[in-house]
């Protein structure tokens, strides 16, 4: 018997006006979630302590394996 693996983790962006509605919906359906950060202009802020440019995060995500294999 083969057992598959599911990704089961997703990152979604929610407008500030919809955060409560989405949080309530997730709780109602027993879906575990974490608030990761806030997008401000072109940066992603985590708990107001870490502030990273979205472009840098995107480049790191897209090319990490290639960079890893080349080094």
Secondary structure, DSSP 4 states (H G I P E B T S, - for coil): ---------------GGGHHHHHHHHHHTT-------EEETTEEEETTTEEEEHHHHHHHHHHHHHHHHH-
